[in-house]
Amino acid sequence: MENTLQIFKSDVEKDLEEVRKCELDILILKRQIANSEIYKKNTAEIKRLNQVIENRLAHAKDVLNKFKEVTGEKKIEVSRGGWVHFRAMPDKWTYKEEVAIPYIKEKYPKLTEKYIKVVETLKKAVIKKDIESKYISPVEGITQEPQPDKFEYKLPLPGGGDLL
């Protein structure tokens, strides 16, 4: 098991090292863009480097998914201070006002002003807060769906600071 975990970590470390090199190269190339002759060459190279970054991050994300399946962990830290992880995202709330407004008016007539604007749009933040705190039960026309974890990464620069 420990050997498997080291393989995941090594894969991600290689990806992040390549991403770091590409992002530093892009920063250097962007500084040189002022010269119009170099502009075309640098623009093409920046496009190529961005594709390398995209491919490496996709690979690192795949490795992290496999790592998560094996260990249940959502983060891999590598020796140079970088990491990849999945950040938990808040649930997405969907409001079907044409369903929720009549429901609230009927079920919570005394709370109509609290939840419904005069122009009859939902006061979404207030309703969400009250549903989450169980002050009221879920409302027809309002759904809550979990969001997938968001993939992120970090690359510290040599000498301190972060690229992103």
N, C-alpha and C positions, 0 to 999 in steps of 0.2 A: 504493500500500500504506500509506504514512504517513497519507494522508487517511482511509483506512478505519479505521486504528487510532485516530485522533483521534475519529472518530464513535463508536466503541465506548466510549472513555474519557468522551466528553461525555454519552452516554446514561447510563452508570453514575453519573457525577457528579450529574446531575439526579435520579436515583433516590435516591442517598444524601442529597442535600440535602433532599428531601421527607421521607425517613425521619427525618432529624435534627430537622426542624421538628415532625413529628408526635410524636416521642418526647419532645421538650421540652414540647410542649403537654400531653401525657399526664401528665408529672411535675407540671406546674402544676395541672392539673385534679385530680389525686389529692390535692394539698395542700388543696384547697377542699372535699373530700368530707365533712368533719366537719359541715357545715351540711346538714341533711336536705332542705331545699328545693332546694339546688343539686345534691344527690346524684343525682337522676334525670336531670337535664340533663347533668351531667358524665359519668355512666355511659354514656349514649347517645353522647356525643361521644367518649369513650374507645373505645367499641366501633367507631365510625366511623373514628377515627384508626388503630386497630389493623388495620382492613381495608385502609386506604390503605397502611400499612406492609407488610402481607402482599403486596399487589398490586405495590408498588414493588420489593420484594425478589425477587419472582418474576420481574419484568421484568429486574432486574439479573442474576439467575441465568441467564436466557435469553441476555442479551447476552454474559455471560461464557462461556457454552457456545459461542456463535458465534465469539467472540474466540479461544477455545481451538482451535476447528477451523481458523481462519485462521492463527494464529501458533504454536500448540502451547503457549502460555503459560497458566498456571493462575491468574494474578493480574492485576488492574487496579488501579493506584493512581491516586487523583485529587488535584487540586491542594490541597485543604483537609486533607490528611493522612488521608483515609479510604481504604478499599480494600475490594474484594471478592475472594475467592479460593476455590479448592477445596483443602481440606486432605486429604492422603492419609490414608486410614484403614487400620488394620491388618486383615489378613485375618481372616475369621470362621472359627472352628474349630467343627466339628460332630462330636460323639462319639456313635457308636452302640455303647454299652457291651456290648450282647448279642452284637455281632460282634467288637469289639476285644478284649474280655477273653479269650475262648477263643483268639484268634489270638496274643495276647501270651504266654499260658500255653504254647502249643505252640512258637512260634518263639523266645521268649526266656524259657525256664523259670527261668534264674538271675536274671533281672531282674523277676520277678513281684512280689516285695515292693516293689521300687522304684516300679513303675507301677500296682499294684493295691492298693487298701486292703483290709483284712481283710474288710470287708463287701462286697467285690468291686465297688467303683466305681473308675473310672479316676482316676489321679493326673494330671489333665489338664495341668497346668503342666509337670510333669516330662517327660511324653511329648512334649508340644509342643516343649520345649527340645531334647530328644534327637533328634527328627525334624529340626528345623531345623538342628541342628549336624551332621546326617548320622551321628550315633552309631548310630542304627538306621534302617532303611528305613521308608517309609510303612507304616502299619498299616491293615489292612482294617477298615472301620467308622469310620474317622476321615477326614474330608474337610477340605480347606482351600479356601476360596473368597475371591477378592479382593472387597473391599468398594468400593462407589463412593465417589469423593471427596466429602467433606462440604463443603457450601456455608457460608461464614462471611462476616461483614462487620464493619467497625470504623468508628465515628463518634467522632472526638474532640470534646469540648465546647469552646466558646469559652473561652479563659482557661486551658486545660489540662484534663486528666482525660478520661475516656472514658465514653460512655453505657453501653456494654456491655462 
